[in-house]
Amino acid sequence: MLENLSPTMFTAVALGVVMFVLFMFLPALLELIKPRDAGPRKIIEDTSGDRKLKITSMEETEEIEVDQAIVKRVSSILSVLPNLEA
Amino acid sequence: MTAYLCRHYFFTLKVLKDSGRQRKETRLESSIFQPSVSILIPAYNEELVIGRILQRMSELTYPSDKMKIVVINDASTDATGKIAKQYAETHSFIGVLHRNEQEGRRGKGAALNAGLKHAEGEIILCFDADYYPQRNIVEQLVRPFEDPKVGAVQGRVTVLNEPNNLVTRLVALERIGGYRVDQQARDGLGLITQFGGTVGGFKRSVLESLGGWDESILAEDTDLTFRVYLAGFEVRYVNNAECYEEAVENWRAYWKQRYRWSRGHMQCAFKHLSKVLRSTNLTVRQKIDAVLLLNVYFMPILVLLSWIIFVPLVFMNVRPGLGMGWAATSISAYSFVGNFAPFFEVAVGAYLDGRNRAHWLTSLLIFTFLYNIPICTKAFADLVVSKISGKKGARWDKTSHSGDGNSYIMN
């Protein structure tokens, strides 16, 4: 098969192969000579679960505060009730 | 090879399609599921790295009263046992199992089986000594076990010493393709998600019902993956459970590690292929994926065979069409199967990770691809010889670790 190629064809094929290899490896060579990738990858400390926990506890705190307000209001009402009876 | 190309093409599309959705799903998870956990850390001559992982274990956010760490000192001749003992003395949840020369050094599977006898948790997690996990990794890894169908779980492995040299950078690319795209897609598509032997674990009841690790298989992790699926359970992949590993740093260490993987994987293929095809617990899609997964390490041998057949045809000028077939095979082999993860998969993984130029090295994976051809061929030849001669298989050859990755953790 190779013998059937004319010298011009052979040169063209060889040049094509060289160009293909050069284009394929050029980005890799550039990155190897002057690395610009900030490796290693920083592992993600996914704290979505923790955040949820904090949100949950904040909600609970708010509920306690609301409960205390109601308790205060009810107690103030109750403190008036004996007076009403009187 | 076309089947592998299609498979990886679907995987890449699936991950690209789901990349936005998964982030939302993660944020919606709210359950607090805290089963008791035992973490097994097998270690043989790991004095350079054992302190690093034990220090990290002491920093995990999982409640220490629900967690027990078992270091299996597998008859080390260096200071591994001493360092582990020091940590055990200052942390009540760390224990050390010292194995003597008669019991130890029989491979990772044997060491893990020994550790399993001392593990009491509902969930058994495994970490290699050179690993360095994120602080909330246990929470992430146990979460899938809420589903009773889940028998095992796998987290993501990220290369720590990536900038060291060309080998570590190429291994990092393989890991990106293998975990960020391959494992993620298999999990999303309900195919065969692979337990990788570390950064993962099992429901204790499932592991015990399967009889623990098979000590005769070099790829004991792949073997357990298939046993879990054949028993009717699933393996889940958690991309958010990330852990650093120290990658091999030279071509010799790469050969040793990949030889063990390929030979072990081929053992699994011989052991499980017929069981997979006959299984009633696997779907048709899972069976197809399982067959492709089990045979993946035979692909480089097929590539070599095709070259051996076609190269003489080019020079003998038998038939020009056949000669061109050689060129087509070599190019397609490189692009379709690559180094077990086609290069577009690696590049998409790097893109999804937000890496700006890591994927520029993708073309250099041709060296690992070419290097894997003699590795897999030798592994296959040795396996056939050992089967015919009836001799015991290769011993479990551990990868040595230098602890060089520490500088990147400090940064």
Interface residues (C-beta under 8 A of the other chain):
Chain A: M1 L2 E3 N4 M24 F25 P27 A28 L30 E31 L32 P35 R36 D37 A38 G39 P40 R41 I43 I44 E45 D46 T47 S48 G49 D50 K52 L53
Chain B: T26 R27 E29 S30 I32 T61 Q134 R135 N136 E139 Q140 T158 V159 L160 N161 E162 P163 L166 R169 A172 N240 E242 C243 Y244 V314 F315 N317 P320 G323 M324 D353 R355 N356 R357 A358 W360 L361 T362 S363 L364 G405 Y408
